[in-house]
Amino acid sequence: MATINLMTEITSRYSKMTKAEKKVADFVLSSPQEALSATITDLSKLCDVGETSVFRFCRTLSLKGYQDFKLSLALSTSNSDIGQKKELIDVTQTSNCQETAARVKEAYMRALEQTFHTLNFHAISQTVALILGARTINLFGFGGSGTSANEAKNKFMKILPNCIYNSDAHIQLTQAALLSPEDVAIIFCNSGITKDCIEIAHICHTAKVPVVFITQFAKTPAAQYSDILLLCGANEGPMEGGSIANKTAQLFLIDILYAEVYKKLGERALENKKKTSKVITEKMM
């Protein structure tokens, strides 16, 4: 179960940890921010231990697993070393609605600025080329990233008829299994460690389907299965408005991809947009 006193828990249980667990503890205590942004694979390499040792470290702290550990770490650091971010986006201490709105606006602005400076524009151009040349554009994602994948489908369907997204996890895996090299798979996975997203990337890679993996973390296990690793995200902790930062970053990227595809399609995009807009307009009163 997540705790807001993770650092205290690590210190109090340190003497009972194994040698490998103490390596993990030492790293987390000395570099909490780096640990917060690391996948379990990253952390095991940084501590020079196996992933099993990292998992045992979590269990020693009475946590359910690695995600529970990261949530506890975020909670524990939200009141200390992320103080500067908290001043901008913490809404729990605002005195009125206008002040709350101002802080939420600041969170959006910071997320956009951070995301812009992390974008790889060459990778974006490569992704646009894959979209334009694909038989079908297959979008994948779960949770908040699934919402972004669905938003991408809704947007691109206004100018392209071959965009596919299914919210059900089993259907997404089934969809991936039937793709071929003429298709493209675009996977939204902010954390980079969602098992089904990694499995979809593996399935597509095995079938030689071009894979675009959109994530905040370059060291995702899915990197080995991706043709294009498109980094997208803002550096905010999960308890510091991370949902705002992550969602804003992904929607910003989707709009950039859409604008580039629209530009490349030229008259075809304009004609398709007119057609799709017309059928929707006719449904309005």
HELIX and SHEET records of a PDB file:
HELIX    1   1 LEU A    6  ARG A   13  1                                   8    
HELIX    2   2 TYR A   14  LYS A   16  5                                   3    
HELIX    3   3 LYS A   19  SER A   30  1                                  12    
HELIX    4   4 PRO A   32  LEU A   36  1                                   5    
HELIX    5   5 ILE A   40  CYS A   47  1                                   8    
HELIX    6   6 GLU A   51  THR A   60  1                                  10    
HELIX    7   7 TYR A   66  THR A   77  1                                  12    
HELIX    8   8 GLY A   83  ILE A   89  1                                   7    
HELIX    9   9 CYS A   97  THR A  118  1                                  22    
HELIX   10  10 PHE A  121  GLY A  133  1                                  13    
HELIX   11  11 GLY A  143  PHE A  156  1                                  14    
HELIX   12  12 ALA A  169  ALA A  177  1                                   9    
HELIX   13  13 LYS A  195  THR A  206  1                                  12    
HELIX   14  14 PRO A  221  TYR A  225  5                                   5    
HELIX   15  15 GLY A  242  LEU A  265  1                                  24    
HELIX   16  16 GLU A  267  THR A  281  1                                  15    
SHEET    1   A 5 CYS A 163  TYR A 165  0                                        
SHEET    2   A 5 ILE A 137  GLY A 141  1                                        
SHEET    3   A 5 VAL A 184  PHE A 188  1                                        
SHEET    4   A 5 VAL A 211  THR A 215  1                                        
SHEET    5   A 5 ILE A 228  LEU A 231  1                                        
END                                                                             
